Every structure is written in structure tokens, then in C-alpha cells.
Amino acid sequence: MKILNHKTNESKAKQSSIKSLCNQSPYLIINTPCGVGRYKFNRIGYNNNDQLLLEYRLIHDDKYKDYNVIEHNIGKYYYLSATQVLYAFKYIASS
């Protein structure tokens, strides 16, 4: 993931809005291919195609027993697109 310094005003506004949302609700429970884990918002960046990515860091939480398996197979970080994060927040809001 890379951080770009030269962004348009529109992309800065989008990034600021998404970052504000993630800071207000920084935790997500994510069902990964290796199990369910608790993640905390870490930062915003861009992939090689200059698409916005949100980086979440795996949190050790005794309620989610798959921590070691997830960390070993996937690593401590999980990357989501802005669309995926907004979908997750929409799901949380409607439940």
C-alpha cells in the first residue's frame, strides 16, 4: 500500500470523510478465509492501481479464537476497499 502526496481536492474530501467514519467506529469483526477476527482501523492508502484502500490491523481479542491462525496465514493487516468498508457500516447500521 502506498500513500500519495499529490491528491485532488475531491479525493482529499472523500478520504477525509471515510477516515472520519473509520475513526468514529474503528473496529470491525471480519470473517476472513482463516476465521473470524477483530480488526482496528489503521490508515488509508492506495494500491498500485491508485484505488483507495483501508488498512485494518488484527487485534488480539480472547472472544475471537482464530487470532493465531489468521496472523500466521494472512498476517496482521487486512485491506478493504472503500466500498467494502461502507457496505460493512451499512450492514452494522441496519442490524
N, C-alpha and C positions, 0 to 999 in steps of 0.2 A: 504494500500500500504506500502511496506517495502523497505528500502534501504539496499542493500547488500554491505558489505565492501570488501569481497573477490570475485573478478571477474577475469575472464581470460583476457588476453590481447586482444583477439578477441572481447569479449563482451564490454570491455572498449572502443575499437575503434569504434564499432557500436554505443554505447551510445554517444560518443563524436561527431560523425558525425550527429546523429539525434538531439542532443542538439544544435549544431551549426546551423542547419537548422531552428530549432524552435526559436532560439534567433534572427535570421535574419528576420523572419516573425512570430512574437509571437502571432498574433491574428487570430482567426478562428471564422466564423459565423457557429453555429451548430444548425441544426434543431432537437431538442430533442422531445420526446413524449409530452412534455408540451408546446412547442412553440419554436420560434427561438430566440437564444441569442448570444451575443458576448462574447467570451472567450479569455483569455490570457494564454499563456504557463506559467506554474508554476514550475514544476520539473519532473524528471524522477525517476521511481522506479520500483518495481517488485510486481506482485501479489503472491498469495500463491503457485502457480504452477511455480514460478520463470520465468514468462513471463514478458517481458518489457512492462511497462505501462507509458503513458504520462499523467500527471495531468494538466488540464486546469481549471482556476478559472473564474467564471462568473463575467463579468464586467457590472456595471450599465451604460447603454447607452440609451439615450432617443429615438434613432432610432428603438430600439427593445423593444416593449411594453410588452413582455411576461416575463420580468425580475422577477417580484414578484411571478408569478405562477411557474416559473422554480425553483426559490430559495426555495419556500415553499414545492414543491413536490419532487424535485431532490436534492436540496442543492446547495451550492456554487461551488462545484467541479464536473468535468466531466472527466472520464477516457477513454482514447483511446489507442488502441494497436498501435504499430509502423506501422503496415500495414495500419491501418485506417488513420493515420496521413499522411503517404506517399501518399496514394490514394487521400486525400484532397489536398495536394500540387500539385499532378499531375493534378487534375481537375482544380485548380486555374491557373496553368501554361498553360493549353491548352485552357482556356476560354479567 
